Amino acid sequence: MRAYGSATQQALELTPSQLKRELQEYRVQGGFSQEQRLRHWLTTVEGEMASVAYGEKLVFQLILPAGLEQSLVEFCAANQLDLELPWRP
């Protein structure tokens, strides 16, 4: 029995592991002048900008760790960004 236990422990120690976190996607619209502020804020919350569509208004597709919705709402309000909250069933 002990041989199996140590073999299992050794296998677990050698197996790469990954931390999984729940992510949420948002769309934000704003002007070109707001892009750098938004990018900087994303680095402070470990978020990322998945894409940017350039047009009359810029449309940013954001990916954030779950639990940051209120922080994003406040950031967008303070920086005159239009936030599209994710759809929930």
VENDANOR-V245788 format. One record per residue. N is the residue number from 1. RES is the residue in three letters. PHI is phi in degrees with one decimal (NA if undefined). Layout:
N/RES/PHI + N/RES/PHI
This chain:
1/MET/NA + 2/ARG/-64.6 + 3/ALA/-61.5 + 4/TYR/-66.4 + 5/GLY/-60.9 + 6/SER/-71.9 + 7/ALA/-65.5 + 8/THR/-64.3 + 9/GLN/-61.6 + 10/GLN/-62.9 + 11/ALA/-63.2 + 12/LEU/-66.0 + 13/GLU/-67.7 + 14/LEU/-88.8 + 15/THR/-82.4 + 16/PRO/-64.5 + 17/SER/-120.2 + 18/GLN/-130.2 + 19/LEU/-84.8 + 20/LYS/-106.1 + 21/ARG/-132.9 + 22/GLU/-78.2 + 23/LEU/-118.6 + 24/GLN/-130.9 + 25/GLU/-105.4 + 26/TYR/-135.6 + 27/ARG/-120.5 + 28/VAL/-130.0 + 29/GLN/-115.2 + 30/GLY/-170.9 + 31/GLY/-95.7 + 32/PHE/-58.7 + 33/SER/-66.5 + 34/GLN/-93.6 + 35/GLU/-61.4 + 36/GLN/-65.8 + 37/ARG/-60.7 + 38/LEU/-66.0 + 39/ARG/-61.5 + 40/HIS/-63.8 + 41/TRP/-58.5 + 42/LEU/-58.9 + 43/THR/-66.0 + 44/THR/-74.9 + 45/VAL/-115.4 + 46/GLU/59.3 + 47/GLY/-98.4 + 48/GLU/-144.5 + 49/MET/-96.6 + 50/ALA/-74.0 + 51/SER/-162.7 + 52/VAL/-135.5 + 53/ALA/-106.6 + 54/TYR/-92.8 + 55/GLY/-161.0 + 56/GLU/-55.3 + 57/LYS/-116.8 + 58/LEU/-83.6 + 59/VAL/-116.6 + 60/PHE/-101.4 + 61/GLN/-101.7 + 62/LEU/-111.8 + 63/ILE/-126.4 + 64/LEU/-125.5 + 65/PRO/-61.4 + 66/ALA/-57.9 + 67/GLY/95.9 + 68/LEU/-107.6 + 69/GLU/-58.4 + 70/GLN/-63.8 + 71/SER/-63.2 + 72/LEU/-65.9 + 73/VAL/-57.9 + 74/GLU/-66.6 + 75/PHE/-62.1 + 76/CYS/-64.0 + 77/ALA/-63.6 + 78/ALA/-71.3 + 79/ASN/-115.6 + 80/GLN/50.9 + 81/LEU/-105.2 + 82/ASP/-92.0 + 83/LEU/-104.2 + 84/GLU/-105.9 + 85/LEU/-69.3 + 86/PRO/-66.4 + 87/TRP/-72.5 + 88/ARG/-126.3 + 89/PRO/-68.5
